[in-house]
Amino acid sequence: MQRLDYADYQVLRQGARVIEADGHGEKVLLLPDGNFLKLFRRKRVITSAALFPYAQRFASNTEALRKRDIPCPRILATYRVAEIERDVVHYAPLPGDTLRQLITGAEPPPRALLTQFATFVAGLHERGVYFRSLHLGNVVMTPEGELGLIDIADLRTYPWALRKSLCLRNFQHMLRYEQDRDWLMQDGGLPFFQAYATHAPQRWDSGQLAERLS
């Protein structure tokens, strides 16, 4: 992680459009060249983020995903801007539309998309990827028709397939979002969980899994 003076940061963000902000300030900036700056604030004096900043986690997670052939953003640089107490990741976005965008339209999304997503989730779990913030707004369909992940600071990887408890926790998080839940649980959730169980690293009864999470 590089140290970046505030004056140089101002040059870097010149002409940027604020995509996300909160009461503490800017969080995500879209630069004129189409790349992004994502800012992370350290919320406490003593925190794990001081030892392993979220910007660095974001960068490390992209490397872990690329090793697993999972599409994700491309890191350009990570910075520490001491004057504003922010860690910053500068990255090129993963092109495409989020699944949430794709299922929001006049035409119902094809069932094949549901099956593709279920297979993708099974692949994540098989490759040891636990993405606590996994939801349809963080999954992108690329122009090549592949699924990939964005906003990945909140992600862990393991050298083994996820145990069932983590898989269930992942599903519970996804189902917290009403729009996502309505799509994933269509027909009682059986189409989604049947496709997942077919490719999952663990043996599941898709009917029991759908009933448990309904």
N, CA, C and O of each residue as an XYZ file, in Angstrom:
856
protein
N       0.840     -1.188      0.000
C       0.000      0.000      0.000
C       0.880      1.245      0.000
O       1.777      1.379      0.832
N       0.620      2.151     -0.935
C       1.422      3.362     -1.061
C       0.831      4.490     -0.203
O      -0.381      4.568      0.000
N       1.705      5.346      0.287
C       1.248      6.566      0.954
C       0.992      7.613     -0.124
O       1.802      7.796     -1.032
N      -0.128      8.287     -0.013
C      -0.510      9.280     -1.009
C      -0.818     10.595     -0.300
O      -1.684     10.650      0.573
N      -0.114     11.636     -0.675
C      -0.390     12.956     -0.114
C      -1.781     13.413     -0.517
O      -2.300     13.027     -1.564
N      -2.374     14.243      0.333
C      -3.731     14.710      0.064
C      -3.799     15.486     -1.253
O      -4.770     15.365     -2.000
N      -2.768     16.280     -1.535
C      -2.756     17.039     -2.791
C      -2.753     16.097     -3.996
O      -3.433     16.353     -4.990
N      -1.988     15.011     -3.906
C      -1.956     14.049     -5.011
C      -3.278     13.281     -5.107
O      -3.723     12.921     -6.197
N      -3.897     13.040     -3.945
C      -5.212     12.399     -3.952
C      -6.236     13.282     -4.659
O      -7.070     12.790     -5.419
N      -6.169     14.581     -4.405
C      -7.089     15.507     -5.049
C      -6.911     15.501     -6.571
O      -7.882     15.610     -7.320
N      -5.667     15.375     -7.010
C      -5.409     15.276     -8.441
C      -5.997     13.972     -8.990
O      -6.598     13.959    -10.064
N      -5.821     12.882     -8.248
C      -6.309     11.576     -8.685
C      -7.832     11.573     -8.824
O      -8.367     10.972     -9.755
N      -8.527     12.236     -7.912
C      -9.986     12.213     -7.914
C     -10.604     13.362     -8.709
O     -11.825     13.522     -8.708
N      -9.800     14.146     -9.373
C     -10.303     15.297    -10.115
C     -11.328     14.864    -11.166
O     -11.080     13.950    -11.953
N     -12.470     15.528    -11.164
C     -13.528     15.212    -12.115
C     -14.349     13.990    -11.761
O     -15.178     13.556    -12.560
N     -14.138     13.421    -10.573
C     -14.851     12.201    -10.187
C     -16.312     12.487     -9.862
O     -16.666     13.587     -9.438
N     -17.140     11.489    -10.066
C     -18.550     11.567     -9.675
C     -18.760     10.682     -8.453
O     -18.344      9.523     -8.442
N     -19.402     11.224     -7.431
C     -19.646     10.477     -6.200
C     -20.759      9.468     -6.444
O     -21.886      9.840     -6.773
N     -20.437      8.192     -6.280
C     -21.403      7.112     -6.469
C     -22.044      6.722     -5.147
O     -23.224      6.376     -5.092
N     -21.252      6.782     -4.087
C     -21.754      6.397     -2.765
C     -21.086      7.252     -1.709
O     -19.888      7.528     -1.778
N     -21.885      7.674     -0.716
C     -21.363      8.476      0.391
C     -22.250      8.227      1.605
O     -23.367      7.724      1.485
N     -21.730      8.590      2.777
C     -22.533      8.516      4.001
C     -22.226      9.744      4.849
O     -21.618     10.696      4.362
N     -22.634      9.730      6.093
C     -22.428     10.878      6.962
C     -20.974     11.186      7.237
O     -20.648     12.270      7.721
N     -20.095     10.245      6.934
C     -18.663     10.444      7.166
C     -17.927     10.916      5.921
O     -16.744     11.250      5.980
N     -18.634     10.941      4.788
C     -17.988     11.427      3.575
C     -18.114     10.467      2.400
O     -18.963      9.575      2.395
N     -17.256     10.666      1.410
C     -17.306      9.881      0.178
C     -16.848      8.442      0.421
O     -15.953      8.182      1.225
N     -17.495      7.509     -0.303
C     -17.147      6.096     -0.169
C     -16.732      5.472     -1.495
O     -15.792      4.678     -1.544
N     -17.432      5.831     -2.574
C     -17.102      5.288     -3.897
C     -17.149      6.428     -4.906
O     -18.117      7.188     -4.952
N     -16.091      6.542     -5.719
C     -15.989      7.589     -6.726
C     -15.768      6.969     -8.098
O     -14.951      6.063     -8.257
N     -16.502      7.464     -9.081
C     -16.301      7.060    -10.476
C     -15.425      8.108    -11.141
O     -15.792      9.281    -11.210
N     -14.262      7.684    -11.631
C     -13.318      8.597    -12.256
C     -13.677      8.825    -13.726
O     -14.375      8.007    -14.325
N     -13.212      9.920    -14.306
C     -13.523     10.201    -15.714
C     -13.100      9.100    -16.681
O     -13.698      8.952    -17.747
N     -12.079      8.330    -16.322
C     -11.617      7.268    -17.233
C     -12.389      5.965    -17.071
O     -12.067      4.969    -17.718
N     -13.419      5.966    -16.201
C     -14.231      4.771    -16.019
C     -13.775      3.873    -14.890
O     -14.467      2.910    -14.560
N     -12.626      4.160    -14.284
C     -12.159      3.397    -13.140
C     -12.752      3.976    -11.848
O     -13.407      5.018    -11.866
N     -12.513      3.288    -10.741
C     -13.138      3.666     -9.480
C     -12.103      3.877     -8.377
O     -11.007      3.318     -8.405
N     -12.491      4.707     -7.403
C     -11.812      4.791     -6.116
C     -12.809      4.369     -5.046
O     -13.919      4.896     -4.983
N     -12.412      3.418     -4.206
C     -13.246      3.006     -3.085
C     -12.501      3.357     -1.805
O     -11.360      2.939     -1.609
N     -13.158      4.135     -0.924
C     -12.522      4.649      0.280
C     -13.022      3.882      1.500
O     -14.213      3.603      1.637
N     -12.089      3.552      2.375
C     -12.405      2.827      3.596
C     -11.983      3.658      4.803
O     -10.850      4.135      4.874
N     -12.890      3.823      5.740
C     -12.615      4.566      6.972
C     -12.356      3.586      8.106
O     -13.088      2.610      8.274
N     -11.318      3.849      8.878
C     -11.059      3.031     10.063
C     -11.974      3.513     11.175
O     -11.874      4.658     11.616
N     -12.867      2.638     11.629
C     -13.920      3.055     12.548
C     -13.473      3.105     14.000
O     -14.092      3.790     14.814
N     -12.401      2.384     14.336
C     -11.902      2.381     15.709
C     -10.394      2.536     15.694
O      -9.729      2.225     14.706
N      -9.864      3.026     16.817
C      -8.413      3.207     16.905
C      -7.719      1.854     16.895
O      -6.737      1.655     16.179
N      -8.241      0.916     17.700
C      -7.684     -0.434     17.750
C      -8.606     -1.344     16.945
O      -9.720     -1.640     17.375
N      -8.153     -1.778     15.800
C      -8.973     -2.589     14.911
C      -8.068     -3.426     14.016
O      -6.917     -3.073     13.763
N      -8.616     -4.545     13.541
C      -7.844     -5.383     12.629
C      -7.544     -4.653     11.326
O      -6.593     -4.992     10.622
N      -8.368     -3.638     11.005
C      -8.141     -2.877      9.777
C      -6.840     -2.082      9.829
O      -6.286     -1.719      8.792
N      -6.353     -1.812     11.046
C      -5.078     -1.105     11.151
C      -3.925     -2.007     10.718
O      -2.936     -1.528     10.163
N      -4.050     -3.312     10.971
C      -3.008     -4.263     10.587
C      -3.195     -4.768      9.163
O      -2.222     -4.997      8.444
N      -4.437     -4.937      8.766
C      -4.753     -5.445      7.424
C      -5.873     -4.586      6.858
O      -7.036     -4.986      6.908
N      -5.547     -3.413      6.321
C      -6.565     -2.455      5.871
C      -7.523     -3.070      4.862
O      -7.158     -3.960      4.094
N      -8.762     -2.574      4.880
C      -9.772     -3.109      3.978
C      -9.383     -2.912      2.518
O      -9.709     -3.753      1.679
N      -8.703     -1.835      2.202
C      -8.253     -1.645      0.815
C      -7.304     -2.763      0.409
O      -7.355     -3.248     -0.721
N      -6.430     -3.175      1.340
C      -5.509     -4.255      1.039
C      -6.236     -5.596      0.974
O      -5.881     -6.462      0.174
N      -7.253     -5.763      1.817
C      -8.066     -6.984      1.752
C      -8.743     -7.092      0.393
O      -8.770     -8.155     -0.226
N      -9.286     -5.965     -0.056
C      -9.937     -5.932     -1.370
C      -8.952     -6.407     -2.437
O      -9.281     -7.255     -3.266
N      -7.733     -5.847     -2.404
C      -6.718     -6.209     -3.395
C      -6.326     -7.684     -3.269
O      -6.213     -8.384     -4.275
N      -6.123     -8.149     -2.053
C      -5.740     -9.546     -1.839
C      -6.843    -10.495     -2.295
O      -6.568    -11.569     -2.830
N      -8.097    -10.089     -2.079
C      -9.209    -10.944     -2.481
C      -9.320    -11.059     -3.996
O      -9.698    -12.110     -4.512
N      -8.992     -9.986     -4.712
C      -9.016    -10.094     -6.176
C      -7.994    -11.108     -6.649
O      -8.255    -11.873     -7.578
N      -6.834    -11.116     -6.015
C      -5.793    -12.072     -6.390
C      -6.254    -13.500     -6.094
O      -6.045    -14.405     -6.902
N      -6.882    -13.697     -4.934
C      -7.374    -15.031     -4.568
C      -8.445    -15.505     -5.540
O      -8.483    -16.684     -5.893
N      -9.313    -14.600     -5.973
C     -10.369    -14.981     -6.916
C      -9.791    -15.294     -8.291
O     -10.215    -16.246     -8.947
N      -8.829    -14.495     -8.724
C      -8.233    -14.740    -10.039
C      -7.524    -16.086    -10.077
O      -7.540    -16.763    -11.105
N      -6.908    -16.479     -8.979
C      -6.267    -17.794     -8.918
C      -7.294    -18.918     -9.048
O      -6.964    -20.032     -9.453
N      -8.539    -18.608     -8.700
C      -9.620    -19.588     -8.790
C     -10.455    -19.402    -10.062
O     -11.516    -20.008    -10.215
N      -9.955    -18.551    -10.976
C     -10.627    -18.300    -12.264
C     -12.021    -17.729    -12.081
O     -12.941    -18.070    -12.825
N     -12.178    -16.858    -11.086
C     -13.458    -16.193    -10.844
C     -13.312    -14.728    -11.254
O     -12.501    -14.017    -10.659
N     -14.060    -14.253    -12.239
C     -13.945    -12.859    -12.674
C     -14.202    -11.879    -11.533
O     -15.065    -12.105    -10.685
N     -13.443    -10.791    -11.526
C     -13.552     -9.785    -10.470
C     -12.872     -8.505    -10.949
O     -12.246     -8.512    -12.009
N     -12.976     -7.405    -10.198
C     -12.299     -6.167    -10.607
C     -10.781     -6.350    -10.693
O     -10.216     -7.297    -10.146
N     -10.143     -5.411    -11.398
C      -8.678     -5.433    -11.537
C      -8.088     -4.269    -10.742
O      -8.436     -3.109    -10.962
N      -7.192     -4.602     -9.817
C      -6.600     -3.595     -8.946
C      -5.526     -2.806     -9.694
O      -4.668     -3.378    -10.366
N      -5.593     -1.485     -9.563
C      -4.589     -0.602    -10.145
C      -3.593     -0.133     -9.087
O      -2.399     -0.021     -9.365
N      -4.076      0.141     -7.880
C      -3.194      0.577     -6.795
C      -3.997      0.628     -5.499
O      -5.226      0.702     -5.521
N      -3.292      0.589     -4.377
C      -3.906      0.836     -3.071
C      -3.122      1.937     -2.377
O      -1.898      2.007     -2.491
N      -3.833      2.793     -1.661
C      -3.210      3.971     -1.054
C      -3.652      4.142      0.391
O      -4.708      3.666      0.809
N      -2.802      4.843      1.138
C      -3.156      5.339      2.460
C      -3.062      6.855      2.388
O      -1.984      7.399      2.149
N      -4.194      7.550      2.593
C      -4.234      9.016      2.587
C      -4.403      9.458      4.037
O      -5.521      9.539      4.545
N      -3.288      9.741      4.691
C      -3.301      9.989      6.131
C      -4.085     11.238      6.501
O      -4.731     11.275      7.547
N      -4.036     12.263      5.654
C      -4.684     13.529      5.998
C      -6.200     13.409      6.152
O      -6.807     14.173      6.903
N      -6.813     12.463      5.453
C      -8.258     12.275      5.583
C      -8.595     10.939      6.258
O      -9.758     10.540      6.318
N      -7.560     10.252      6.764
C      -7.733      8.998      7.491
C      -8.539      7.982      6.671
O      -9.515      7.400      7.143
N      -8.094      7.797      5.441
C      -8.761      6.846      4.561
C      -7.742      5.933      3.886
O      -6.635      6.350      3.544
N      -8.146      4.679      3.705
C      -7.425      3.758      2.835
C      -8.223      3.695      1.541
O      -9.454      3.682      1.563
N      -7.529      3.656      0.428
C      -8.179      3.789     -0.875
C      -7.711      2.680     -1.803
O      -6.520      2.382     -1.895
N      -8.677      2.075     -2.489
C      -8.327      1.121     -3.545
C      -8.758      1.724     -4.878
O      -9.886      2.192     -5.035
N      -7.832      1.701     -5.831
C      -8.044      2.237     -7.170
C      -8.158      1.022     -8.087
O      -7.217      0.235     -8.195
N      -9.301      0.867     -8.745
C      -9.496     -0.367     -9.503
C     -10.291     -0.137    -10.783
O     -11.061      0.815    -10.906
N     -10.074     -1.043    -11.729
C     -10.870     -1.099    -12.952
C     -12.047     -2.038    -12.690
O     -11.850     -3.158    -12.221
N     -13.264     -1.593    -12.988
C     -14.434     -2.407    -12.640
C     -14.548     -3.654    -13.507
O     -13.974     -3.736    -14.593
N     -15.300     -4.614    -13.001
C     -15.651     -5.792    -13.790
C     -16.816     -5.395    -14.697
O     -17.885     -5.048    -14.193
N     -16.641     -5.437    -16.014
C     -17.711     -4.992    -16.913
C     -18.906     -5.937    -16.895
O     -18.760     -7.144    -16.703
N     -20.079     -5.371    -17.095
C     -21.288     -6.163    -17.158
C     -22.391     -5.577    -16.307
O     -22.276     -4.456    -15.810
N     -23.463     -6.335    -16.140
C     -24.618     -5.938    -15.337
C     -24.755     -6.868    -14.150
O     -24.474     -8.062    -14.254
N     -25.189     -6.319    -13.007
C     -25.425     -7.165    -11.847
C     -26.676     -8.015    -12.091
O     -27.544     -7.663    -12.889
N     -26.738     -9.127    -11.389
C     -27.931     -9.964    -11.515
C     -29.168     -9.218    -11.047
O     -30.260     -9.441    -11.568
N     -29.010     -8.342    -10.075
C     -30.165     -7.568     -9.610
C     -30.688     -6.666    -10.726
O     -31.897     -6.481    -10.866
N     -29.778     -6.110    -11.515
C     -30.212     -5.317    -12.668
C     -30.900     -6.191    -13.704
O     -31.894     -5.787    -14.308
N     -30.370     -7.387    -13.907
C     -30.911     -8.260    -14.943
C     -32.295     -8.798    -14.599
O     -33.111     -9.033    -15.490
N     -32.562     -8.992    -13.308
C     -33.879     -9.525    -12.949
C     -34.892     -8.416    -12.757
O     -36.065     -8.694    -12.507
N     -34.471     -7.167    -12.867
C     -35.378     -6.033    -12.730
C     -35.713     -5.521    -14.123
O     -34.958     -4.730    -14.688
N     -36.817     -5.955    -14.674
C     -37.189     -5.548    -16.024
C     -38.598     -5.976    -16.340
O     -39.256     -6.663    -15.560
N     -39.041     -5.556    -17.497
C     -40.405     -5.875    -17.904
C     -40.570     -7.367    -18.181
O     -41.611     -7.953    -17.884
N     -39.544     -7.965    -18.746
C     -39.608     -9.388    -19.078
C     -39.048    -10.221    -17.920
O     -38.037     -9.840    -17.330
N     -39.676    -11.335    -17.586
C     -39.113    -12.188    -16.529
C     -37.778    -12.768    -16.967
O     -37.632    -13.174    -18.120
N     -36.802    -12.812    -16.069
C     -35.499    -13.372    -16.439
C     -35.620    -14.856    -16.753
O     -36.442    -15.548    -16.153
N     -34.820    -15.347    -17.676
C     -34.915    -16.769    -18.053
C     -34.520    -17.680    -16.903
O     -33.674    -17.337    -16.077
N     -35.152    -18.851    -16.867
C     -34.836    -19.835    -15.820
C     -33.369    -20.246    -15.901
O     -32.771    -20.616    -14.890
N     -32.782    -20.182    -17.104
C     -31.384    -20.567    -17.261
C     -30.471    -19.684    -16.415
O     -29.418    -20.136    -15.966
N     -30.864    -18.427    -16.194
C     -30.042    -17.538    -15.384
C     -30.036    -17.996    -13.928
O     -29.007    -17.934    -13.255
N     -31.183    -18.452    -13.449
C     -31.274    -18.977    -12.086
C     -30.378    -20.200    -11.929
O     -29.669    -20.339    -10.932
N     -30.416    -21.076    -12.913
C     -29.579    -22.273    -12.877
C     -28.097    -21.910    -12.938
O     -27.279    -22.504    -12.236
N     -27.757    -20.940    -13.773
C     -26.358    -20.524    -13.877
C     -25.868    -19.948    -12.556
O     -24.747    -20.226    -12.129
N     -26.706    -19.148    -11.914
C     -26.301    -18.571    -10.630
C     -26.140    -19.655     -9.567
O     -25.181    -19.626     -8.796
N     -27.064    -20.605     -9.519
C     -26.957    -21.695     -8.542
C     -25.662    -22.477     -8.748
O     -24.988    -22.834     -7.782
N     -25.319    -22.741     -9.997
C     -24.076    -23.450    -10.316
C     -22.862    -22.619     -9.921
O     -21.865    -23.157     -9.440
N     -22.948    -21.314    -10.122
C     -21.866    -20.404     -9.745
C     -21.646    -20.421     -8.235
O     -20.507    -20.487     -7.774
N     -22.720    -20.362     -7.473
C     -22.603    -20.397     -6.009
C     -21.989    -21.716     -5.557
O     -21.135    -21.736     -4.671
N     -22.419    -22.807     -6.160
C     -21.830    -24.110     -5.826
C     -20.337    -24.115     -6.123
O     -19.551    -24.684     -5.366
N     -19.945    -23.478     -7.228
C     -18.520    -23.393     -7.566
C     -17.737    -22.571     -6.568
O     -16.603    -22.913     -6.230
N     -18.333    -21.480     -6.088
C     -17.676    -20.687     -5.047
C     -17.436    -21.534     -3.807
O     -16.336    -21.555     -3.255
N     -18.467    -22.222     -3.384
C     -18.358    -23.040     -2.170
C     -17.339    -24.164     -2.354
O     -16.599    -24.496     -1.428
N     -17.306    -24.744     -3.546
C     -16.345    -25.819     -3.807
C     -14.913    -25.300     -3.769
O     -14.006    -26.016     -3.344
N     -14.704    -24.068     -4.207
C     -13.357    -23.487     -4.253
C     -12.974    -22.775     -2.962
O     -11.943    -22.104     -2.900
N     -13.798    -22.921     -1.936
C     -13.458    -22.358     -0.638
C     -13.685    -20.868     -0.506
O     -13.036    -20.219      0.315
N     -14.598    -20.306     -1.300
C     -14.876    -18.874     -1.254
C     -16.099    -18.625     -0.391
O     -17.203    -19.063     -0.716
N     -15.893    -17.916      0.717
C     -17.011    -17.511      1.569
C     -17.144    -15.999      1.471
O     -16.335    -15.255      2.024
N     -18.167    -15.560      0.765
C     -18.435    -14.146      0.536
C     -19.663    -13.788      1.358
O     -20.797    -14.034      0.948
N     -19.415    -13.200      2.529
C     -20.537    -12.926      3.439
C     -21.543    -11.966      2.826
O     -22.731    -12.024      3.146
N     -21.078    -11.078      1.944
C     -21.970    -10.112      1.297
C     -22.450    -10.604     -0.067
O     -22.741     -9.800     -0.952
N     -22.530    -11.909     -0.234
C     -23.016    -12.457     -1.502
C     -24.504    -12.160     -1.651
O     -25.326    -12.662     -0.885
N     -24.837    -11.352     -2.631
C     -26.224    -11.091     -3.004
C     -26.238    -10.701     -4.477
O     -25.179    -10.564     -5.089
N     -27.413    -10.522     -5.047
C     -27.521    -10.325     -6.488
C     -26.953     -8.991     -6.948
O     -26.685     -8.813     -8.136
N     -26.766     -8.054     -6.029
C     -26.152     -6.782     -6.388
C     -24.640     -6.852     -6.460
O     -24.006     -5.919     -6.952
N     -24.049     -7.933     -5.981
C     -22.600     -8.104     -5.995
C     -22.135     -9.196     -6.957
O     -20.972     -9.599     -6.934
N     -23.043     -9.666     -7.794
C     -22.708    -10.671     -8.802
C     -22.965    -10.055    -10.179
O     -24.050     -9.534    -10.439
N     -21.973    -10.117    -11.046
C     -22.032     -9.470    -12.358
C     -22.024    -10.517    -13.466
O     -21.265    -11.486    -13.423
N     -22.882    -10.301    -14.454
C     -22.835    -11.073    -15.690
C     -21.969    -10.299    -16.676
O     -22.329     -9.196    -17.089
N     -20.832    -10.869    -17.052
C     -19.909    -10.171    -17.936
C     -20.394    -10.261    -19.389
O     -21.259    -11.077    -19.705
N     -19.837     -9.423    -20.270
C     -20.213     -9.508    -21.689
C     -19.943    -10.884    -22.302
O     -20.549    -11.243    -23.311
N     -19.041    -11.651    -21.697
C     -18.732    -13.003    -22.200
C     -19.707    -14.048    -21.664
O     -19.605    -15.226    -22.010
N     -20.653    -13.623    -20.820
C     -21.635    -14.560    -20.287
C     -21.181    -15.290    -19.038
O     -21.815    -16.262    -18.628
N     -20.084    -14.834    -18.420
C     -19.607    -15.435    -17.175
C     -20.139    -14.641    -15.985
O     -20.476    -13.464    -16.115
N     -20.211    -15.289    -14.837
C     -20.568    -14.604    -13.606
C     -19.308    -14.304    -12.811
O     -18.384    -15.116    -12.762
N     -19.278    -13.129    -12.189
C     -18.135    -12.725    -11.383
C     -18.598    -11.935    -10.171
O     -19.790    -11.681    -10.001
N     -17.645    -11.548     -9.329
C     -17.952    -10.884     -8.064
C     -17.374     -9.480     -8.022
O     -16.311     -9.212     -8.582
N     -18.098     -8.581     -7.343
C     -17.619     -7.223     -7.091
C     -17.809     -6.899     -5.614
O     -18.448     -7.651     -4.878
N     -17.242     -5.763     -5.189
C     -17.368     -5.281     -3.802
C     -16.937     -6.367     -2.817
O     -17.707     -6.778     -1.949
N     -15.696     -6.822     -2.968
C     -15.256     -8.080     -2.354
C     -14.346     -7.912     -1.146
O     -13.602     -8.832     -0.808
N     -14.389     -6.745     -0.482
C     -13.556     -6.599      0.715
C     -13.987     -7.592      1.797
O     -13.167     -8.072      2.578
N     -15.290     -7.890      1.827
C     -15.848     -8.771      2.849
C     -15.901    -10.204      2.318
O     -16.978    -10.751      2.082
N     -14.727    -10.799      2.136
C     -14.641    -12.130      1.523
C     -13.468    -12.875      2.141
O     -12.427    -12.289      2.436
N     -13.653    -14.178      2.332
C     -12.577    -15.031      2.824
C     -12.439    -16.228      1.893
O     -13.408    -16.677      1.279
N     -11.234    -16.725      1.805
C     -11.010    -17.938      1.020
C     -10.317    -18.979      1.883
O      -9.512    -18.657      2.757
N     -10.651    -20.234      1.616
C     -10.083    -21.366      2.339
C      -9.489    -22.346      1.328
O      -9.916    -22.384      0.174
N      -8.519    -23.129      1.753
C      -7.906    -24.104      0.832
C      -8.735    -25.378      0.685
O      -8.261    -26.365      0.123
N      -9.955    -25.360      1.181
C     -10.839    -26.519      1.094
C     -12.264    -26.034      0.831
O     -12.559    -24.847      0.966
N     -13.132    -26.950      0.458
C     -14.531    -26.591      0.224
C     -15.188    -26.139      1.522
O     -14.816    -26.590      2.605
N     -16.160    -25.251      1.407
C     -16.826    -24.736      2.599
C     -17.629    -25.826      3.296
O     -18.236    -26.679      2.648
N     -17.623    -25.784      4.600
C     -18.467    -26.699      5.357
C     -19.928    -26.247      5.240
O     -20.214    -25.109      4.865
N     -20.826    -27.148      5.564
C     -22.249    -26.882      5.347
C     -22.745    -25.666      6.123
O     -23.588    -24.922      5.621
N     -22.244    -25.452      7.328
C     -22.725    -24.320      8.130
C     -22.440    -22.991      7.450
O     -23.264    -22.078      7.512
N     -21.273    -22.864      6.793
C     -20.950    -21.632      6.078
C     -21.804    -21.484      4.826
O     -22.210    -20.378      4.469
N     -22.073    -22.603      4.163
C     -22.948    -22.552      2.985
C     -24.335    -22.050      3.385
O     -24.906    -21.198      2.705
N     -24.867    -22.565      4.466
C     -26.184    -22.137      4.933
C     -26.179    -20.662      5.314
O     -27.134    -19.938      5.035
N     -25.110    -20.226      5.946
C     -25.011    -18.816      6.319
C     -25.006    -17.935      5.080
O     -25.595    -16.854      5.078
N     -24.341    -18.395      4.029
C     -24.323    -17.657      2.772
C     -25.736    -17.509      2.213
O     -26.130    -16.419      1.799
N     -26.495    -18.600      2.201
C     -27.861    -18.548      1.683
C     -28.744    -17.642      2.535
O     -29.550    -16.878      2.003
N     -28.594    -17.725      3.845
C     -29.401    -16.888      4.727
C     -29.157    -15.411      4.464
O     -30.082    -14.600      4.518
N     -27.912    -15.069      4.180
C     -27.606    -13.670      3.877
C     -28.265    -13.259      2.568
O     -28.853    -12.180      2.493
N     -28.184    -14.088      1.538
C     -28.792    -13.759      0.251
C     -30.293    -13.555      0.378
O     -30.864    -12.687     -0.283
N     -30.925    -14.342      1.217
C     -32.377    -14.312      1.314
C     -32.891    -13.174      2.189
O     -34.100    -13.040      2.372
N     -32.002    -12.362      2.726
C     -32.426    -11.201      3.508
C     -32.986    -10.102      2.609
O     -33.718     -9.233      3.083
N     -32.655    -10.130      1.330
C     -33.068     -9.075      0.409
C     -34.336     -9.526     -0.311
O     -34.339    -10.554     -0.988
N     -35.416     -8.750     -0.164
C     -36.729     -9.196     -0.627
C     -36.744     -9.514     -2.119
O     -37.267    -10.550     -2.528
N     -36.171     -8.626     -2.935
C     -36.184     -8.862     -4.378
C     -35.397    -10.119     -4.735
O     -35.831    -10.926     -5.557
N     -34.221    -10.273     -4.097
C     -33.410    -11.463     -4.334
C     -34.173    -12.715     -3.906
O     -34.202    -13.718     -4.619
N     -34.780    -12.636     -2.741
C     -35.482    -13.797     -2.195
C     -36.622    -14.236     -3.114
O     -36.801    -15.427     -3.368
N     -37.398    -13.255     -3.614
C     -38.522    -13.599     -4.485
C     -38.044    -14.356     -5.720
O     -38.705    -15.286     -6.183
N     -36.892    -13.952     -6.249
C     -36.376    -14.607     -7.451
C     -35.782    -15.979     -7.123
O     -36.050    -16.962     -7.815
N     -34.976    -16.035     -6.065
C     -34.309    -17.293     -5.725
C     -35.290    -18.359     -5.241
O     -35.084    -19.551     -5.470
N     -36.352    -17.925     -4.573
C     -37.278    -18.880     -3.967
C     -38.514    -19.120     -4.823
O     -39.521    -19.612     -4.313
N     -38.464    -18.786     -6.111
C     -39.597    -19.081     -6.988
C     -39.828    -20.587     -7.020
O     -38.884    -21.377     -6.991
N     -41.102    -20.970     -7.079
C     -41.496    -22.396     -7.040
C     -40.949    -23.076     -5.789
O     -40.488    -24.217     -5.824
N     -41.016    -22.340     -4.688
C     -40.574    -22.896     -3.413
C     -39.077    -23.046     -3.264
O     -38.606    -23.669     -2.312
N     -38.318    -22.479     -4.198
C     -36.860    -22.568     -4.127
C     -36.283    -23.832     -4.721
O     -35.063    -23.983     -4.785
N     -37.141    -24.749     -5.160
C     -36.646    -26.039     -5.649
C     -35.765    -25.917     -6.894
O     -34.722    -26.569     -6.943
N     -36.129    -25.117     -7.907
C     -35.246    -25.029     -9.080
C     -33.839    -24.555     -8.728
O     -32.850    -25.089     -9.231
N     -33.758    -23.542     -7.853
C     -32.444    -23.024     -7.480
C     -31.646    -24.059     -6.698
O     -30.486    -24.321     -7.017
N     -32.257    -24.647     -5.681
C     -31.509    -25.557     -4.816
C     -31.244    -26.913     -5.483
O     -30.272    -27.586     -5.140
N     -32.083    -27.311     -6.413
C     -31.780    -28.530     -7.169
C     -30.536    -28.321     -8.035
O     -29.672    -29.194     -8.110
N     -30.452    -27.163     -8.686
C     -29.271    -26.870     -9.499
C     -28.037    -26.742     -8.618
O     -26.956    -27.201     -8.986
N     -28.197    -26.117     -7.453
C     -27.063    -25.983     -6.534
C     -26.584    -27.361     -6.067
O     -25.389    -27.655     -6.104
N     -27.523    -28.197     -5.630
C     -27.157    -29.504     -5.076
C     -26.463    -30.379     -6.106
O     -25.624    -31.209     -5.755
N     -26.808    -30.198     -7.374
C     -26.188    -30.999     -8.433
C     -24.692    -30.736     -8.537
O     -23.927    -31.637     -8.882
N     -24.263    -29.503     -8.241
C     -22.866    -29.117     -8.412
C     -22.149    -28.825     -7.089
O     -20.958    -28.512     -7.097
N     -22.840    -28.919     -5.972
C     -22.251    -28.541     -4.682
C     -21.193    -29.546     -4.238
O     -21.281    -30.727     -4.573
N     -20.187    -29.082     -3.482
C     -19.150    -29.995     -2.993
C     -19.669    -30.923     -1.897
O     -19.146    -32.022     -1.716
N     -20.699    -30.482     -1.163
C     -21.304    -31.305     -0.122
C     -22.568    -31.958     -0.664
O     -23.171    -31.465     -1.617
N     -22.960    -33.061     -0.058
C     -24.198    -33.719     -0.467
C     -25.368    -33.058      0.245
O     -25.390    -32.949      1.471
N     -26.344    -32.616     -0.551
C     -27.517    -31.941     -0.009
C     -28.780    -32.607     -0.538
O     -28.801    -33.122     -1.656
N     -29.821    -32.592      0.268
C     -31.164    -32.893     -0.209
C     -31.782    -31.562     -0.572
O     -32.070    -30.752      0.309
N     -31.992    -31.320     -1.869
C     -32.427    -29.994     -2.319
C     -33.781    -29.613     -1.736
O     -34.018    -28.444     -1.431
N     -34.674    -30.592     -1.579
C     -35.987    -30.303     -1.007
C     -35.872    -29.865      0.438
O     -36.518    -28.897      0.838
N     -35.066    -30.552      1.230
C     -34.880    -30.163      2.625
C     -34.187    -28.825      2.743
O     -34.495    -28.034      3.635
N     -33.237    -28.566      1.829
C     -32.540    -27.294      1.848
C     -33.506    -26.152      1.541
O     -33.473    -25.118      2.208
N     -34.361    -26.328      0.544
C     -35.346    -25.294      0.202
C     -36.310    -25.084      1.351
O     -36.651    -23.947      1.680
N     -36.755    -26.176      1.967
C     -37.711    -26.062      3.082
C     -37.065    -25.377      4.278
O     -37.707    -24.571      4.952
N     -35.818    -25.687      4.543
C     -35.118    -25.105      5.689
C     -34.943    -23.599      5.529
O     -34.979    -22.863      6.515
N     -34.757    -23.138      4.299
C     -34.488    -21.724      4.066
C     -35.715    -20.937      3.627
O     -35.635    -19.729      3.403
N     -36.854    -21.624      3.502
C     -38.064    -20.927      3.061
C     -38.669    -20.106      4.195
O     -39.695    -19.452      4.004
